[in-house]
Amino acid sequence: MAAEMILIIALVLLGWTYLIYPALVLTMAWMKRSRGRSTSRKGKEAQQPSVSVIMSVHNEEKVIREKLESLLISDYPTNLMEIIIGSDGSNDGTEKIMRDITANDNPVRFIHDERRRGKSAMLNNLAATAQGEILVITDANVIFTTGTLRYLLAGFSHPDTGLCDATVQPLASDEKGITKQENLYGRYEAYLKRAEGDLWGAMPGPYGGCYAIRRELFPLIPENTLVDDLFVGLTVLGKNFKSFNIPEAIVYEDTQADTAAQFHRRIRIAAGSFQNLFRFGPFPAGNFSASFVFLSHKVLRWFTPLFLSLFFMTTVILSRRSDLYFWISAIQLIFIILSALDMVLDRYARKIRYQRYITQFLLMNAALAAGFVKAVRGIKNGIWEPTKRV
């Protein structure tokens, strides 16, 4: 009886966070848009605010020139824009490239720090020197379009909007490694966040590669923070400001195809997510909608490894009493074995085609479990290595 109850609870929570909640939110948002009642701020024109684009970089010589070129061809008024780049202990050719660029007549400023302190510490320093009404936080490998800033900042025409994030599109669309699966998951997340913003203005975590925030709302980020964008996003919701995704604010980012590299990246993100959960709790916002979104979209999904483990163990226990539970256990075990085989084949640039989606799901949850352990053990600093640039 106890095993069946645990199984039902695990199944309900998994069903809610992965199926029922997304289906409800996407359907409700579609209905609201069709009636012309969306709360999204996209595309509304207003007086253009001044903006400071800030970016912490570490050894980004492969992409920094292309990134700055994409910023400098923006159609946003140059007299309202400043670009501040901070080198967090770079020891490659990044700083030479930056000095070449800042020698020209453009709105780019460069700050050098010989010490490696981590992204969060550098963002705090850059935000303290910024003059713009709006801060745009971005990464070196995220390439802007000419209209990215204009569309992103149009979202702040309403005074209750505190944060807007851009919509990322992948540069790589091939089927190498785990690229296709990561791109599909990224599109799903973008649709869901956009719907949450349209319904309640309660997008729980911005896309860290490019988002904008009112300068007075930007918090002092603890220097050991691994996922700074989630910390900032939860702070904004906690102050009862709204957050939105802007679909027209397009940016491009390379997708790391290497499965092992993605796995280590997800461990870092998972550890940072749990770190923020321990700081803010499961109900971080001052209103019900934002807390409901955070719990349903983020917190329950972070505990998926626990729910999957409980589901598997209870079906194994119950398999002695029922053929149904025996076959459910057997199917789960088969998928686990196939994913292990898929990982072996991945080393030889081969895959079990449709199994790769399940492999990606299991790896994502394995990374969540590893990230939880890392967060519980304590995170001493916010220093981490960027994924290899494609």
C-alpha positions in Angstrom: 0.0 0.0 0.0 2.8 2.4 0.9 4.7 1.5 -2.3 1.6 2.2 -4.4 1.1 5.5 -2.7 4.7 6.6 -3.3 4.4 5.5 -7.0 1.2 7.5 -7.5 2.7 10.6 -5.9 5.8 10.4 -8.0 3.8 9.9 -11.1 1.5 12.8 -10.4 4.3 15.2 -9.7 6.2 14.1 -12.9 3.0 14.4 -14.9 2.3 17.8 -13.5 5.7 19.4 -14.2 6.3 17.8 -17.6 2.8 17.4 -19.1 -0.2 18.9 -17.4 1.3 22.3 -16.3 3.0 23.0 -19.7 -0.2 22.0 -21.6 -2.4 24.2 -19.4 0.0 27.2 -19.6 0.5 27.0 -23.4 -3.2 26.6 -24.0 -4.2 29.4 -21.7 -1.6 31.7 -23.2 -2.8 30.9 -26.8 -6.4 31.6 -25.8 -5.4 34.9 -24.2 -3.4 36.0 -27.3 -6.2 35.1 -29.6 -8.5 37.4 -27.6 -5.9 40.2 -27.8 -5.4 40.2 -24.0 -1.8 39.2 -23.7 0.2 41.0 -21.0 3.4 40.8 -23.1 5.1 44.1 -23.8 6.5 43.1 -27.1 6.7 45.6 -29.9 5.2 48.6 -28.0 6.9 51.9 -28.9 7.9 54.4 -26.2 10.6 56.9 -25.4 13.9 55.0 -25.8 15.8 54.6 -22.6 19.6 54.7 -22.3 21.2 51.3 -22.1 24.5 49.8 -20.8 25.5 46.5 -22.4 27.7 44.7 -19.9 29.6 41.5 -20.5 32.0 39.5 -18.4 34.6 37.6 -20.5 37.3 35.0 -19.8 39.5 33.8 -22.7 37.0 34.6 -25.5 39.4 35.4 -28.3 37.5 33.1 -30.7 34.2 35.0 -30.5 34.7 38.4 -28.9 35.4 40.3 -32.2 32.3 38.9 -33.9 30.2 39.6 -30.8 31.2 43.3 -30.6 30.7 43.7 -34.3 27.1 42.5 -33.9 26.6 45.0 -31.1 28.1 47.9 -33.1 25.8 47.5 -36.1 22.7 47.7 -33.8 20.0 50.1 -35.0 19.6 51.4 -31.5 20.8 55.1 -31.2 24.5 55.2 -30.5 24.1 58.2 -28.2 21.9 56.2 -25.9 24.2 53.1 -25.7 27.4 52.2 -23.9 29.2 48.8 -24.0 31.3 47.8 -21.0 33.4 44.7 -21.3 35.2 43.2 -18.2 38.0 40.7 -18.6 37.9 38.3 -15.7 41.6 37.2 -15.7 41.8 36.5 -19.4 45.2 35.1 -20.4 44.7 34.5 -24.2 44.3 37.1 -26.9 41.0 38.6 -25.7 42.5 41.7 -24.1 44.6 42.5 -27.2 41.5 42.3 -29.4 39.6 44.5 -26.9 42.3 47.2 -26.9 42.3 47.3 -30.7 38.6 47.8 -30.7 38.5 50.4 -28.0 41.2 52.4 -29.8 38.5 53.3 -32.4 35.7 55.8 -32.0 32.9 53.7 -30.6 30.9 53.3 -27.4 33.0 50.4 -26.1 34.8 50.5 -22.7 37.2 47.8 -21.5 37.9 47.0 -17.8 40.8 44.7 -17.0 41.1 42.6 -13.9 44.2 40.4 -13.6 42.5 38.3 -10.9 40.1 35.5 -11.8 37.1 36.1 -9.5 34.2 34.7 -11.5 31.4 36.1 -13.6 29.2 37.2 -10.8 31.9 39.4 -9.2 32.7 41.0 -12.6 29.0 41.7 -13.3 28.8 43.5 -10.0 31.7 45.7 -10.9 30.4 46.4 -14.4 26.9 47.3 -13.1 28.4 49.7 -10.6 30.1 51.7 -13.4 27.1 51.6 -15.8 25.2 54.8 -16.6 22.3 53.4 -18.6 18.7 53.2 -17.3 18.6 49.6 -18.5 21.3 47.0 -18.2 21.7 44.3 -20.9 23.7 41.4 -19.6 25.1 39.2 -22.3 27.7 36.5 -23.1 30.5 36.6 -25.6 29.3 33.8 -27.8 25.7 35.2 -28.1 25.5 37.1 -31.4 23.0 40.0 -31.7 20.9 41.0 -34.7 20.5 44.6 -35.7 17.1 44.9 -33.9 17.9 42.9 -30.8 18.4 45.9 -28.5 15.5 47.9 -29.9 13.0 45.1 -29.4 14.4 44.1 -26.0 14.2 47.6 -24.6 10.7 48.2 -26.1 9.5 45.8 -23.4 10.2 48.4 -20.7 7.5 50.9 -21.9 5.5 49.8 -18.9 6.8 50.8 -15.5 5.9 47.5 -13.9 8.3 45.6 -16.2 11.5 44.8 -14.5 13.2 42.3 -16.8 13.0 41.1 -20.4 15.0 38.4 -22.1 15.8 37.7 -25.7 14.9 34.7 -27.8 17.8 32.5 -28.7 18.1 30.6 -32.0 20.9 28.0 -32.6 23.7 28.6 -35.0 24.2 24.8 -35.4 21.3 22.7 -36.7 23.1 19.5 -37.6 22.7 16.2 -35.8 26.1 15.8 -34.3 26.2 14.6 -30.7 23.4 15.9 -28.7 22.8 19.1 -30.8 19.3 18.3 -32.1 18.0 17.3 -28.7 19.4 20.4 -27.0 18.0 22.7 -29.6 14.5 21.0 -29.3 14.6 21.4 -25.5 15.7 25.0 -25.8 12.7 25.8 -28.1 10.3 24.1 -25.7 11.7 26.1 -22.8 11.4 29.4 -24.7 7.7 28.7 -25.6 6.9 27.9 -22.0 8.6 31.0 -20.6 6.9 33.2 -23.2 3.6 31.8 -22.2 4.2 32.3 -18.5 5.1 35.9 -19.2 2.1 36.5 -21.4 -0.2 35.1 -18.7 1.2 36.5 -15.5 4.4 38.4 -16.3 6.1 35.7 -14.2 8.9 34.3 -16.3 11.0 32.6 -13.5 14.4 32.5 -15.0 15.8 34.6 -17.9 18.0 33.3 -20.7 21.4 34.1 -19.3 23.0 34.7 -22.7 21.0 37.9 -23.2 18.5 39.7 -20.9 17.7 43.2 -19.8 16.9 44.6 -16.4 16.2 48.1 -14.9 19.5 49.3 -13.4 17.9 50.1 -10.1 16.6 46.5 -9.7 20.0 44.8 -10.4 21.0 43.1 -7.2 24.5 42.6 -5.7 25.1 39.0 -6.7 26.9 36.9 -4.2 30.4 36.1 -5.7 30.0 32.4 -5.3 26.8 32.3 -7.4 27.0 29.8 -10.3 23.8 30.8 -12.1 23.6 34.6 -11.9 20.7 35.0 -14.3 18.4 32.9 -12.1 19.4 34.9 -9.0 18.7 38.2 -10.8 15.3 36.8 -12.2 14.1 35.7 -8.8 15.1 39.0 -7.2 13.0 40.9 -9.8 10.0 38.7 -9.1 10.5 39.0 -5.4 10.2 42.8 -5.7 6.8 42.4 -7.5 8.1 43.5 -11.0 7.1 41.5 -14.1 9.4 39.5 -16.4 8.8 38.7 -20.1 10.3 37.0 -23.0 10.5 39.1 -26.2 10.1 36.9 -29.2 11.3 39.5 -31.7 14.6 40.1 -29.8 16.5 37.4 -31.7 20.0 36.4 -30.8 22.1 33.4 -32.0 24.2 31.0 -30.0 26.3 28.0 -30.8 25.2 24.7 -29.4 27.8 22.5 -27.9 27.4 19.1 -29.5 29.7 17.2 -27.3 27.6 15.1 -24.9 30.2 15.0 -22.1 30.7 18.8 -22.3 26.9 19.4 -22.1 26.7 17.0 -19.1 29.3 19.0 -17.2 27.6 22.3 -18.2 24.3 21.0 -16.8 25.9 19.9 -13.6 27.1 23.5 -13.1 23.7 24.9 -13.9 22.0 22.3 -11.6 24.3 23.2 -8.7 23.6 26.9 -9.2 19.9 26.2 -9.4 19.8 24.4 -6.1 22.1 27.1 -4.7 19.4 29.7 -5.6 16.6 27.4 -4.3 18.4 27.2 -0.9 18.6 31.0 -0.9 15.1 32.0 -2.0 13.1 28.9 -1.1 10.3 27.4 -3.2 8.1 30.5 -3.0 10.4 33.5 -3.7 8.0 36.0 -5.0 5.6 38.3 -3.3 2.6 37.1 -5.4 0.9 33.8 -5.9 1.3 33.6 -9.7 5.1 34.0 -9.7 5.6 31.5 -6.9 3.2 29.0 -8.6 5.2 29.3 -11.8 8.5 28.8 -10.1 7.4 25.8 -8.2 5.7 24.1 -11.2 8.2 24.9 -13.8 11.5 24.9 -12.0 11.5 23.3 -8.5 9.5 20.2 -9.3 11.6 19.6 -12.4 14.8 19.9 -10.4 13.6 17.0 -8.2 12.8 14.8 -11.2 15.7 12.5 -10.4 14.1 11.7 -7.0 10.7 11.1 -8.5 12.2 8.9 -11.3 14.1 6.9 -8.7 11.1 6.4 -6.5 9.0 5.4 -9.5 11.5 2.8 -10.6 12.1 1.4 -7.2 8.4 1.1 -6.3 7.6 -0.6 -9.7 10.4 -3.1 -9.0 9.0 -3.8 -5.5 5.5 -4.2 -6.9 6.6 -6.4 -9.8 6.5 -9.4 -7.6 2.8 -9.0 -7.2 1.7 -7.9 -10.7 2.6 -8.6 -14.3 1.8 -5.0 -15.1 4.4 -3.6 -12.7 6.9 -6.3 -13.9 6.6 -5.0 -17.5 6.8 -1.4 -16.5 10.0 -2.2 -14.6 11.3 -4.1 -17.5 10.6 -1.3 -20.0 12.4 1.2 -17.8 15.4 -1.1 -17.5 15.5 -1.6 -21.3 15.6 2.2 -21.8 18.4 2.6 -19.3 20.5 -0.1 -21.0 19.8 1.4 -24.4 20.9 4.8 -23.2 24.1 3.3 -21.8 24.7 1.7 -25.2 24.0 5.0 -26.9 26.6 6.7 -24.8 29.2 4.1 -25.8 28.3 4.6 -29.4 28.6 8.4 -29.0 32.3 8.0 -28.4 32.5 6.7 -32.0 30.3 9.4 -33.4 27.3 7.1 -33.7 24.0 7.0 -32.0 20.7 5.1 -31.6 18.7 7.7 -33.4 15.4 8.1 -31.4 16.9 6.7 -28.2 19.1 9.8 -28.1 16.1 11.8 -26.9 15.8 9.5 -23.9 19.5 9.6 -23.4 19.5 13.4 -23.2 16.6 13.3 -20.7 18.4 10.8 -18.5 21.7 12.7 -18.7 19.9 15.9 -17.8 18.5 14.3 -14.7 21.8 12.6 -13.8 23.3 16.1 -14.0 20.6 17.4 -11.7 21.4 14.8 -9.1 25.1 15.5 -9.3 24.4 19.3 -9.1 22.3 18.8 -6.0 25.2 16.9 -4.3 27.6 19.7 -5.3 25.2 22.4 -3.9 24.7 20.6 -0.6 28.5 20.2 -0.2 28.8 23.9 -0.6 30.0 26.2 -3.4 33.0 28.2 -2.5 33.4 30.5 -5.5 31.6 31.4 -8.8 34.5 30.5 -11.1 33.8 28.1 -13.9 35.1 27.4 -17.4 32.9 28.3 -20.4 32.1 25.5 -22.8 34.3 25.1 -25.8 33.2 27.6 -28.5 32.1 26.1 -31.7 
